[in-house]
Amino acid sequence: INQAMAYDRRGGNADQIKEQLLKMLKDDKNIEYRDQIYYALAELELEDRNRENGIDYLLLSLAEPNGKPKQRTKSFLSLADLYLEDRDYQDAQAYYDSTFQSINEDHPRYLDVKNKAESLTDLVENLLLIEHEDRLQNICALSDEDKVKKMKSVIADMREELQRQEEERQRRMAAL
């Protein structure tokens, strides 16, 4: 795990470290460390600029039932920062909020996390309100016939999106 945390993509190849970490995941004596192992794998992936795999490993770190609170905080915070970089404010807000719920007041980033959680909560609420109002105004401007078509289209889009999300989740799990 320490090798993974010290890894620098400019100075080496992460394949051997990944292989060791993946072996560790299979060994029952490491069950209590699985959250940390997944986090280390995430760090390797992120250092190698494999953002999607890094996020997947962070999510696996959080999904570990034997996860320790300190590690959960680190995983929440990493995800929050990644989503904020992507300007995915809703996910960033959710993960900063989760981080804030679990972070100790003596943590160096406590105030930063608190401020981001609060600011993003306000921002997301306002963005959702604006989006909702815009949709309503657009629908109200339609003829009755077009309103029915629009509603059918929205329902179809929602079904497609749910199916796409499920397929993506299954694809990610199969890739790991």
C-alpha positions, 0 to 999 in steps of 0.5 A, spaced: 500 500 500 505 504 501 508 503 494 502 505 491 501 511 495 509 513 493 508 511 486 509 517 481 508 515 474 514 519 471 518 514 475 515 507 474 510 502 472 504 501 476 503 494 473 507 490 479 504 494 484 497 493 482 498 486 481 500 486 488 494 490 491 490 485 487 493 479 490 492 482 497 484 483 495 484 476 494 487 474 501 482 473 506 487 475 511 487 482 508 479 483 509 480 488 514 484 492 509 480 492 503 478 499 503 485 501 504 487 497 498 482 499 493 484 506 495 491 505 493 489 502 487 485 508 486 491 513 487 495 509 482 489 509 477 489 517 478 496 518 478 496 514 471 490 519 469 485 513 469 480 517 472 474 513 471 478 507 474 480 511 479 473 513 481 471 506 481 476 504 486 474 509 490 467 507 490 469 500 492 473 503 497 467 506 500 463 500 499 467 495 503 463 493 509 469 493 514 471 500 512 474 504 517 472 511 518 478 515 517 479 511 510 472 513 508 473 520 510 479 520 505 475 516 499 469 521 500 474 527 500 477 524 494 471 523 490 468 530 492 475 533 489 474 529 483 467 531 482 468 538 483 474 538 478 469 536 473 464 541 475 459 536 477 456 540 482 451 535 485 456 529 486 461 534 489 456 536 493 454 530 496 461 527 497 463 534 500 457 533 505 459 526 506 466 528 508 463 533 512 459 528 516 465 524 517 471 529 518 474 530 524 475 538 526 482 537 527 483 535 520 487 540 516 481 541 510 476 541 515 474 548 514 475 547 507 470 541 506 465 545 511 465 551 506 465 547 500 459 543 503 455 549 505 456 553 498 455 547 494 449 545 497 446 552 496 449 552 489 445 545 487 439 547 490 439 554 486 441 550 479 436 545 480 430 550 481 433 554 475 433 548 471 426 546 474 423 553 472 426 553 465 423 546 464 416 548 466 416 555 462 418 551 456 412 546 457 407 551 458 409 555 452 407 548 448 400 547 445 396 541 448 398 536 443 406 538 443 405 537 451 403 530 450 408 529 445 413 532 450 411 528 456 411 521 452 418 523 450 421 525 457 418 518 459 422 514 454 428 518 455 428 517 463 427 509 461 433 509 456 437 513 461 436 508 467 437 502 462 444 506 460 446 507 467 445 500 469 449 497 463 454 502 465 454 500 472 455 492 470 460 494 465 464 497 470 464 492 475 465 487 470 472 491 468 474 490 475 
